Amino acid sequence: MLIRADDDGAVLISQPAHAWISGQLARAWTEGEHGSFVPHEEVCLAAEQHDIGWLQWEVRPTLNPDTGLPYSFREMPRESHVQIWGRARRYAMIYGRYPALLISMHGTGLFERFGPSDDAPRNEKMLVDTYLRREYASQRTLVESLAADSRYEGLVEPDVLERNRSLISLWDGMSLMICSGVGPDGASMGEFALNPGAHEHEIRIDPWPLRGDSLTVFCEARRIHGTFERQTALHGALNSAAQFTIEFELLPAD
């Protein structure tokens, strides 16, 4: 869950909805200076579905008692985060092995970068370690299976997989910035700077990595008002909140 405050309440964007924007970025990505990728459809699908593990949680999100709103993905307790990513690969297998492999690699990459600190509780470290060992084993099995499939000849080499994983991570980060808002000072993701444009939902990207002179990306969101003390009240508000389209206009730097 991503939460944007505005004058009318809290705008909630689900993790799968934000991932939809990642897929839109992938499909508009240029083939030249900023890098082509293969297999194109599988990588785009993995980008679009990289947060598929959140589906179950997003249907009935958990109340954060400290804020009175649903947990944002940054506030999520470690145990819940591990559970969510622990089912992502299994859900993604419904689409296919290559997207499932990349989504699993994206998840392990997140925990490698943002795993428990040295002083974290022992049970938290064990949860993450168990998750990583299971995913690494499944990744090896998927690589072996894909290597025997003529469609994926040469496409499960370590450098190809790492290239595709890094692109999904890049699109994920850019989408999170787009959905959350880049702020007056802008933000950066890898070599790309994202800066505010002429209005709230206009973002300038430098260098420009997308086809055409501009790109409008979109997803759906919900708005709720106030905060909540009980999860049942939060769910009631979410169930009655109308969904609406939120659009972001992406443009090259001035």
C-alpha positions as CSV (number, residue, x, y, z in Angstrom):
1,M,0.0,0.0,0.0
2,L,1.2,3.5,-0.9
3,I,-0.4,6.4,0.9
4,R,-0.5,9.9,-0.5
5,A,-1.9,12.7,1.7
6,D,-4.0,15.4,0.0
7,D,-6.5,18.0,1.1
8,D,-9.4,15.6,0.8
9,G,-7.9,12.7,2.9
10,A,-5.6,9.8,2.2
11,V,-5.2,8.5,-1.3
12,L,-4.4,4.7,-1.2
13,I,-2.6,3.0,-4.1
14,S,-2.3,-0.8,-3.8
15,Q,1.0,-2.5,-4.4
16,P,-0.3,-4.4,-7.5
17,A,-1.7,-1.1,-8.9
18,H,1.7,0.6,-8.5
19,A,3.3,-2.5,-10.2
20,W,0.9,-1.9,-13.1
21,I,2.8,1.4,-13.7
22,S,6.1,-0.5,-13.6
23,G,4.7,-2.6,-16.5
24,Q,3.7,0.5,-18.4
25,L,7.2,1.9,-18.0
26,A,8.7,-1.4,-19.2
27,R,6.5,-1.4,-22.3
28,A,7.6,2.1,-23.2
29,W,11.3,1.6,-22.5
30,T,13.6,2.5,-25.4
31,E,15.7,-0.1,-27.1
32,G,18.8,2.0,-27.6
33,E,21.1,3.8,-25.2
34,H,19.2,2.7,-22.0
35,G,19.1,-0.9,-22.9
36,S,17.0,-3.5,-24.7
37,F,15.9,-6.6,-22.9
38,V,14.8,-10.1,-23.8
39,P,12.5,-12.0,-23.5
40,H,10.5,-8.9,-23.9
41,E,7.0,-10.1,-23.0
42,E,8.1,-12.1,-20.0
43,V,10.1,-9.2,-18.6
44,C,7.2,-6.8,-19.1
45,L,4.9,-9.2,-17.4
46,A,7.2,-9.7,-14.5
47,A,7.5,-5.9,-14.1
48,E,3.7,-5.6,-14.2
49,Q,3.1,-8.4,-11.7
50,H,6.1,-8.1,-9.4
51,D,3.9,-7.3,-6.4
52,I,1.5,-10.2,-7.1
53,G,2.3,-11.6,-3.6
54,W,0.4,-8.6,-2.1
55,L,-2.9,-9.5,-3.6
56,Q,-4.3,-11.3,-0.6
57,W,-3.1,-8.7,1.9
58,E,-4.5,-5.8,-0.2
59,V,-8.0,-7.2,-0.2
60,R,-8.1,-6.8,3.6
61,P,-5.1,-4.6,4.6
62,T,-3.9,-4.5,8.2
63,L,-4.4,-1.5,10.3
64,N,-1.3,0.3,11.6
65,P,-2.3,1.3,15.1
66,D,0.4,4.1,15.1
67,T,-1.2,5.9,12.1
68,G,-4.8,4.8,12.1
69,L,-4.4,3.9,8.4
70,P,-3.4,0.7,6.6
71,Y,0.3,-0.2,6.9
72,S,2.3,1.3,4.0
73,F,4.8,-1.1,2.5
74,R,7.6,0.7,4.3
75,E,5.9,0.3,7.7
76,M,5.0,-3.4,7.2
77,P,6.1,-5.7,10.1
78,R,8.9,-8.0,8.9
79,E,6.9,-11.2,9.5
80,S,4.1,-10.0,7.3
81,H,6.6,-8.8,4.6
82,V,8.2,-12.2,4.5
83,Q,4.8,-14.0,4.2
84,I,3.8,-11.7,1.3
85,W,7.0,-12.3,-0.6
86,G,6.9,-16.0,0.3
87,R,3.8,-16.5,-1.9
88,A,4.8,-14.2,-4.8
89,R,6.7,-16.8,-6.8
90,R,3.9,-19.4,-6.3
91,Y,1.3,-16.9,-7.5
92,A,3.5,-15.9,-10.5
93,M,3.9,-19.5,-11.6
94,I,0.3,-19.2,-12.8
95,Y,1.7,-17.0,-15.6
96,G,4.9,-18.9,-16.3
97,R,8.3,-19.9,-15.2
98,Y,10.3,-16.9,-16.5
99,P,8.1,-14.2,-14.9
100,A,8.1,-16.3,-11.7
101,L,11.9,-16.6,-11.7
102,L,12.3,-12.8,-12.2
103,I,9.7,-12.0,-9.5
104,S,11.5,-14.4,-7.1
105,M,14.8,-12.7,-7.9
106,H,13.3,-9.3,-7.4
107,G,12.1,-10.4,-3.9
108,T,15.4,-11.9,-2.8
109,G,17.1,-8.8,-4.1
110,L,14.9,-6.6,-1.8
111,F,15.7,-8.7,1.2
112,E,19.4,-8.8,0.4
113,R,19.4,-5.0,0.3
114,F,17.0,-4.2,3.0
115,G,17.2,-7.3,5.2
116,P,17.3,-7.4,9.1
117,S,19.9,-5.2,10.8
118,D,22.6,-6.8,12.9
119,D,20.7,-6.1,16.1
120,A,17.3,-7.4,14.8
121,P,15.6,-10.1,16.8
122,R,16.8,-13.6,16.2
123,N,13.4,-14.9,15.0
124,E,13.3,-12.1,12.4
125,K,16.7,-13.1,11.0
126,M,15.6,-16.7,10.9
127,L,12.4,-15.8,9.0
128,V,14.4,-14.0,6.3
129,D,17.1,-16.6,6.1
130,T,14.5,-19.4,5.6
131,Y,12.7,-17.3,2.9
132,L,16.0,-16.7,1.1
133,R,17.2,-20.3,1.2
134,R,13.8,-21.5,-0.1
135,E,13.8,-18.9,-2.9
136,Y,17.4,-19.6,-4.0
137,A,16.6,-23.3,-4.3
138,S,13.5,-22.6,-6.3
139,Q,15.4,-20.2,-8.6
140,R,17.9,-22.9,-9.3
141,T,15.1,-25.3,-10.2
142,L,13.5,-22.8,-12.5
143,V,16.8,-22.0,-14.2
144,E,17.3,-25.7,-14.9
145,S,13.8,-26.1,-16.3
146,L,14.0,-23.0,-18.5
147,A,17.5,-24.0,-19.8
148,A,16.0,-27.2,-21.2
149,D,13.3,-25.2,-23.1
150,S,14.4,-24.1,-26.6
151,R,12.4,-20.8,-26.3
152,Y,14.7,-19.7,-23.5
153,E,18.1,-20.7,-25.0
154,G,20.7,-18.3,-23.7
155,L,18.1,-16.3,-21.7
156,V,18.9,-17.8,-18.3
157,E,22.6,-17.0,-18.3
158,P,23.5,-15.1,-15.2
159,D,24.3,-11.8,-17.0
160,V,20.9,-11.9,-18.8
161,L,18.9,-12.7,-15.7
162,E,20.8,-10.0,-13.7
163,R,20.1,-7.4,-16.4
164,N,16.4,-8.2,-16.4
165,R,16.2,-8.3,-12.6
166,S,18.0,-4.9,-12.4
167,L,15.5,-3.4,-14.9
168,I,12.6,-4.6,-12.9
169,S,14.1,-3.1,-9.8
170,L,14.6,0.2,-11.6
171,W,11.0,0.3,-12.9
172,D,9.8,-0.6,-9.4
173,G,11.7,2.3,-7.9
174,M,10.7,4.8,-10.5
175,S,7.0,3.8,-10.1
176,L,7.2,4.1,-6.4
177,M,8.5,7.6,-6.8
178,I,5.9,8.5,-9.3
179,C,3.1,7.2,-7.2
180,S,4.4,8.6,-3.9
181,G,5.4,12.0,-5.3
182,V,8.9,13.2,-5.9
183,G,8.7,16.4,-3.8
184,P,10.1,19.8,-4.6
185,D,13.8,18.7,-4.5
186,G,13.2,15.7,-6.8
187,A,14.5,12.2,-6.5
188,S,16.8,9.9,-8.3
189,M,16.8,6.2,-9.3
190,G,20.0,4.9,-10.7
191,E,21.2,7.2,-13.4
192,F,17.7,8.8,-13.7
193,A,16.6,12.1,-12.0
194,L,12.9,12.6,-11.4
195,N,11.9,16.2,-10.8
196,P,8.5,17.9,-10.3
197,G,6.9,19.5,-13.3
198,A,4.3,22.2,-13.7
199,H,1.6,20.5,-11.7
200,E,1.4,17.9,-9.0
201,H,1.1,14.9,-11.3
202,E,3.7,16.0,-13.9
203,I,7.2,14.6,-13.5
204,R,10.3,15.4,-15.6
205,I,12.8,12.5,-16.2
206,D,16.5,13.1,-17.0
207,P,17.9,11.4,-19.1
208,W,14.6,10.5,-21.0
209,P,14.4,6.7,-21.4
210,L,11.0,6.3,-22.9
211,R,9.5,6.2,-26.4
212,G,8.0,9.4,-27.7
213,D,8.0,12.9,-26.3
214,S,5.9,12.1,-23.3
215,L,4.1,9.2,-21.5
216,T,1.0,9.2,-19.4
217,V,0.9,6.4,-16.9
218,F,-2.0,5.6,-14.7
219,C,-3.5,3.3,-12.1
220,E,-6.5,3.2,-9.8
221,A,-6.7,4.5,-6.2
222,R,-9.1,4.9,-3.4
223,R,-9.5,7.9,-1.0
224,I,-10.5,7.5,2.6
225,H,-11.1,10.2,5.2
226,G,-9.8,10.3,8.8
227,T,-8.1,7.6,10.8
228,F,-9.4,4.5,12.4
229,E,-9.0,2.7,15.8
230,R,-10.4,-0.7,14.7
231,Q,-9.6,-2.8,11.7
232,T,-13.3,-3.5,11.0
233,A,-13.9,0.3,10.7
234,L,-11.0,0.6,8.3
235,H,-12.3,-2.2,6.1
236,G,-15.7,-0.7,6.1
237,A,-14.3,2.6,4.9
238,L,-12.3,0.9,2.2
239,N,-15.2,-1.2,1.0
240,S,-17.3,2.0,0.6
241,A,-14.6,4.1,-0.9
242,A,-15.0,4.7,-4.7
243,Q,-12.1,3.8,-6.9
244,F,-10.8,6.5,-9.3
245,T,-8.1,6.8,-11.9
246,I,-5.0,8.7,-11.0
247,E,-2.7,9.8,-13.9
248,F,0.9,10.9,-14.1
249,E,2.4,12.8,-17.0
250,L,6.0,11.9,-17.6
251,L,8.1,14.3,-19.7
252,P,11.8,14.8,-20.6
253,A,13.7,17.4,-18.6
254,D,13.3,21.0,-19.7
